[in-house]
Amino acid sequence: MTVEDAMLQVLTQQVFTALQEHARFALDFKDQFELMKTRLDLTKALLADTENLKEKKKVVKAILIRLRDLIYEADNIMTDCLVRDEYQKEASCTSLTLQKPLFWYQTGKKLKDVNAKLGEMEKSLGEHLKYQDQSDHGDNTSQSMKYTAQDYVPSEIIGLEEDLKRLRGWIGDTKDDLLLVGIVGMGGLGKTTFAQKIFNDQHVAGRYDNMIWVSVSQVSSDMRIMRSMLEQLESRCSVSDEAQMLHKLNELLKGKSCLIVMDDVWNINQGWWIQFFSGLQSAVGESSCIIITTRNEEVLTSMGVDKSRIHRPKLLTANDSWLLFSKSAFSRCRDRKCPDAQFERVGKELLEKCGGLPLAIKAVAALLAPRSNSVSQWNEINENFHELTAGRNFTSVMASLQLSYDELPIHLKQCLLCFSVYPEDSEIQAEQLVHWWVAEGLIQGKGSKTAKELGFRYLSELVTRCLVEAVNRRGYDGRVYCCRMHDMVRELATRIAEEESFGKFDEQGKQEMTANSRWLGFTSEMNPEPLKKSSKLRALLIMSTNDQVVFGRHFGLLGSLRVLDFSLTKLEKISTEELVEWISSLKRLAYLNLSGIGGLKEVPYSFRKLRNLQFLVFAGLNELGKIDQITSLKKLVVLDLGSCFQYLPSGIERLSYLQELSGFKVASNSRSAASCKFCDLEKLVHLRVLRMSIGKDSEITENERDVLLKLKKLKVLAIDAQDCEDNIISTMLNILSPPPSLQELYLRRYHQDTLPTWINPERLSKLQYICIENGEIIDFQTSPLSVDGRDFPWNIEGLCFKVLQKLKLDWKKVEEDMPSLQYAEVSGCLNLRNFPHPLDKLATWRRSED
């Protein structure tokens, strides 16, 4: 299905909900909204027919682009009506009553115009489809097939173990002070995978004092390369001058052995490289090494890599290709083996077209895995692959990736295209992506699952399909924290995003601004002036570190904007007053992340205008003080105060849609009535995630014992005891009574000998993960007794113990008493006995190791 179809589903549901709930604006324009719903349903049915065409003709593509513009126009009208509806619920907004006739007239006119255009669109699509042979529509069952996680490891190396051994030998046997090693080959051949295997090898890592990985890419600068290195050596890079950076690098690495990987180098500034390499060569300790991966062997020669130390990964043989393919394609079959000769025949035909390229093989195998019970579906994909490589001049890699994209279910296509706005080799925070998807309406909650929960699931599906790479994920359940996209997959994403008119990209894949762009990653190289004309822009991710950009004057009124994110930048000197006033004009904004605006000190009164805001993130804003206006934002779903040291204002109960609250600081009941109290949380009945801090100035009374218990949907509870050693902390925590629905528990900086009494399996029967960090507990009951004296074992699947120096525990007993435990992370627990790994640094344990 098309991305337009996904957008239609969301808009149709909004119209239906408004009519069903008799919202004021829906009653005002009942006839027009009913007509809109009817036409949206018909358009959706016509779109289903266009999706079954083998190749969409230019006329259909043009119609679909116009249709998307129309859907966005209708979405703007719906959003304006919803925002006005929120205003009208407040008795104080009497001025709106005087403006009501004008709003009626303007909105009615817009609705009639949209409905008329929808009618024309139906006619155009209907005429185009009238002559199509309905028998060619085919069976859509493959579109609805469920795709679940595989036991397939994308970074696994097949058939190249000897090559890997040779590379390890080069590094291990070197007598050079600074060895240069090159890995060269075409895209999709596995150069990065080779380098990752070396970089993550424990025996290799044990040789070096420092390990540094730099993703270079086509558009990288010398400054960016050095900054990336410095940030890995020290938490905060305080220098900005190139000469100072070189000096600082040499200073930090002086006398130390290091392994540096420079991944995906396209070209190099010779003057900078000579200066950088010679300085490093005289500074580092013996047996240091730089590994460079590139598609161009001339790059390696210009950097001084000896030809005897250049590795050229080979294409996989037919046997090794089949082995790599089988690991994923037949992961659902009995014994994980090919079911019969028909599957083998089709699979090997496809492998011939992949040409031994690991990336192409992985993508095709991931595509076929959910269909391992249908030879006919395998044959259909085989035929489509042939059409792509023959008819559109695709390489085998691009053909396999295009097939993977074409076969994505409706909810994943547009999610994948969002990756196009991030620069090449970007490491992307999963939460930022998911917030964007939800705020723009690409994902909606379903059943008991919230939209955000589904967003993380969708991201995992993209990883499983080998279209996105997980950089960092949670150990016990695999939730993706950070991800990136292979440059060839990004090439596909940027091409499709441009075809679909979401954005424009140059030959190097860098985004360019146009008046029709819907999404933009704004970088330092861009001129902000064209943004004045970007009235269609819906998502703006600020990646520029230029403090001189004046947002109010240069960026203009971006009336369609739904997503505004500053988390990828660091603006310390920007005029925050002008910035927040400009933000306050973005009345349709649904997601706002201000975590890169260092000087923000208060949330202004004008923020009350942001009635459509659903996600608000202040993480890292240590200077933020006055936040009184937050409780006016009644549609908030996620509120993240991060390390803001302020108490929440009273009136938090007005945020009745809130599902996630981070940075809640428990106040004393004796504080001003203007502060939110612990008992105020009980009204937030939709809360799924609560992250709170309790200190010596906090207060939780016996009367508040059931506050958390009333939060029936709460799944995640994180408590920071702020290193307070007062016994009052233990008393307050023992009063708490979390609901049995709790699945994840985090307890940090808790300096008491014993855990709160409610942390036991009888009270928390659904708990799957527990994390205790930086505390002084002495004991953890692995098999506590219930009230009536019976054993009551934990159902925990994941465990994390960090810096618990007083904890006395036998790991063998943990394994015996907690049979559900599959994964554990442990560090700094000096009195933990019989743990199978050294505890001087973070160690992981998995049940499968036994």
Secondary structure, 3 states (H helix, E strand, C coil): CCHHHHHHHHHHHHHHHHHHCCCHHHHHCHHHHHHHHHHHHHHHHHHHHHHCCCCCCHHHHHHHHHHHHHHHHHHHHHHHHHHHHHHHCCCCCCHHHHHHHHHHHHHHHHHHHHHHHHHHHHHHHHHHHCCCCHHHHCCHHHHHCCCCCCCCCCCCCCCCHHHHHHHHHHHHHCCCCEEEEEEECCCCCCHHHHHHHHHCCHHHHCCCCEEEEEEEECCCCHHHHHHHHHHHHCCCCCCCCHHHHHHHHHHHHCCCCEEEEEEEECCCCHHHHHHHHHHHHHHCCCCEEEEEEECCHHHHHHCCCCHHHEECCCCCCHHHHHHHHHHHHCCCCHHHCCCCHHHHHHHHHHHHHHCCCHHHHHHHHHHHHHHCCCHHHHHHHHHHHHHHHHHCCCCHHHHHHHHHHHCCCHHHHHHHHHHHHCCCCCCEEHHHHHHHHHHCCCCCCECCECHHHHHHHHHHHHHHCCCCEEEEECCCCCCEEEEECCHHHHHHHHHHHHHCCCCEECCCCCEECCCCCCEEEECCCCCCHHHHHCCCCCEEEECCCCCCCCHHHHHCCCCCCCEEECCCCCECCCCHHHHHHHHHCCCCCCEEECCCECCCCECCHHHHHCCCCCEEECCCCCCCCECHHHHHCCCCCEEECCCCCCCCECCHHHCCCCCEEEEEECCCCCCCCCECCHHHHHHCCCCCEEEEECCCCCCCCHHHCCCCCCCCCCCEEEEECCCCCCCHHHHHHHHCCCCCCCCEEEEECCCCCCCCCCCCCCCCCCCCEEEEECCCCCCCCCCCECCCCCECCCCCCEEEEECCCCCCEEHHHHHHHCCCCCEEEEECCCCEECCCCCCCCCEEEEHHHC
